[in-house]
Amino acid sequence: MTRIPLYQQVCDYIIQRIKTGEWEEGSRLPSIRTLASQLGVNRLTVLKAFQVLKDSQYVYAKDKSGYYVQKNADNQKKQQSTLNEPKIYSYIKNSHLSDIHNKPVNYMFSTSLIDPKLLPNRYLSEHVKEVFDQYPQLLGTYAPVKGDKELIKGFSAYFQKYYNFYIHEESILITTGAQQGIDIIAKVFVQSRDYVLIDSPTYSAAVDIFLNRGAQLLPIDLTTKGFSLEQVESYMKKYKPKLFYMNPTFHNPTGYTVPTEQRKQLVELAERYQCILVEDDSFHEIYFVKAPPAPIFTYDPCGYVIYLRSFSKYIAPGLRICALLAHPILIKWLVKGKALADNGTPLLNQKAFLYYLTSERVQRHMEKLRIALQLRKEAMEKELSLKQFQWNSPAGGLNLWVKLHEDINIEKFKIKALEQQISIVPGNICDPLARSIPYIRLSYSFLNEQEIKEGIQLLNEVHESLKV
Ligand SMILES: Cc1ncc(COP(=O)(O)O)c(C=O)c1O
């Protein structure tokens, strides 16, 4: 891996804040001492960065007073256009996925959400009315920050019954979706300049969350065979990362699954190098033929794995329920992080979800959902196979990770697709270092087979029109 010199990383950090307006023109930069301690680097490194930025006229120095953001034409223009706008942290401006989802289009291949028509909506809503009868004071109180006691008990029984592993109630925290779980983990364990290993490609919101903490991301390539454990070990040894975030089962965006034999070895490495594994298992139940291997969490006797099992993708997406499982020593701190985030996931959601979790009807729904998703996946693959696309057919999950013909410029492809009312996720958004890679993510879960057919036919035309 080529490493960017430390002073250059500090320059990038400062430039980003100037460009987004977070540090305004004419304002004083933090002192060398403050920035060095905030970023965990030597003062000389910050001094060198300031000098480089001064030479390139991003900042200027005032005698005995420090460094200030330069006023220049570019910034001037930006100030006019952003007048009255609040100062926005750079990472928020860099969260691209929500921008893509927000554009209304006819063929939404960018969202890995289940088509609401595939969910038992009437059944779900009927039960919500009963929840109010059963708990008349439901809206009059907060939920415990750690989660509703009944639901926690329900999760413990659920993992025992369906996955054959015992999890003590003390080790369970309910979060508002896996996304909140990742955010809390990052806030609790990651500080500015900490190293974080991350699967590559990856779930793009995770990248944004860790970058927001000021983390330095080290991508670990995920292939059809899993990770290179040599790479994992050498990075753990060299960089002593705080965390390794991964989505090892029907991975978003590739659909790959880390094989069973690697799961145990990953835990051994985590213990040896004292690096917490964050296992995001949001797609565990979405398989087509065979259930996936047991979670990495189940191989961990010592508490080095934090497990996130979201149910957003297939039971009741609107309820935003996720079970975070971890050693009680870690749970203690994560509960504090959760209290700061929202003081507890809404009680109504938790009570309603408990019913679905234990319902036989929901289990039967899962069987139908798997068949429907497989048909949609096959419909997409059939149309894609007519052109020069390449992908590995996934055994589960909601997405295809598709390689485009090498002549194609991805940015142009995305824009042309949008003109045809099609949204896709370009590969660079899923790359932890935002590198341009010749891949796109297409979700087959949101549209029906006919819509998929029409949309991919149009996408094939876009592809042809851009080939040189
Ligand atoms: C890998 C992964 N983790 C987490 C999430 C977010 O899940 P939730 O809706 O439970 O917050 C997603 C959503 O797409 C995802 O793909």
The ligand as an SDF file (V2000), in Angstrom:
LIG
                    3D

 16 16  0  0  0  0  0  0  0  0999 V2000
  -24.1010   -3.6920    5.3520 C   0  0  0  0  0  0  0  0  0  0  0  0
  -25.1540   -2.8060    5.9080 C   0  0  0  0  0  0  0  0  0  0  0  0
  -25.1090   -2.4650    7.1900 N   0  0  0  0  0  0  0  0  0  0  0  0
  -26.0400   -1.6660    7.7370 C   0  0  0  0  0  0  0  0  0  0  0  0
  -27.0670   -1.1550    6.9830 C   0  0  0  0  0  0  0  0  0  0  0  0
  -28.0700   -0.2630    7.6460 C   0  0  0  0  0  0  0  0  0  0  0  0
  -29.0180   -1.0610    8.2370 O   0  0  0  0  0  0  0  0  0  0  0  0
  -30.2130   -0.4640    9.1060 P   0  0  0  0  0  0  0  0  0  0  0  0
  -31.3190   -0.1630    8.1800 O   0  0  0  0  0  0  0  0  0  0  0  0
  -30.5210   -1.5540   10.0630 O   0  0  0  0  0  0  0  0  0  0  0  0
  -29.6970    0.7420    9.7970 O   0  0  0  0  0  0  0  0  0  0  0  0
  -27.1590   -1.4770    5.6460 C   0  0  0  0  0  0  0  0  0  0  0  0
  -28.2310   -0.9250    4.8010 C   0  0  0  0  0  0  0  0  0  0  0  0
  -28.2370   -1.0270    3.6140 O   0  0  0  0  0  0  0  0  0  0  0  0
  -26.1870   -2.3230    5.0870 C   0  0  0  0  0  0  0  0  0  0  0  0
  -26.2190   -2.6590    3.7960 O   0  0  0  0  0  0  0  0  0  0  0  0
  1  2  1  0
  2  3  1  0
  2 15  2  0
  3  4  2  0
  4  5  1  0
  5  6  1  0
  5 12  2  0
  6  7  1  0
  7  8  1  0
  8  9  2  0
  8 10  1  0
  8 11  1  0
 12 13  1  0
 12 15  1  0
 13 14  2  0
 15 16  1  0
M  END
$$$$
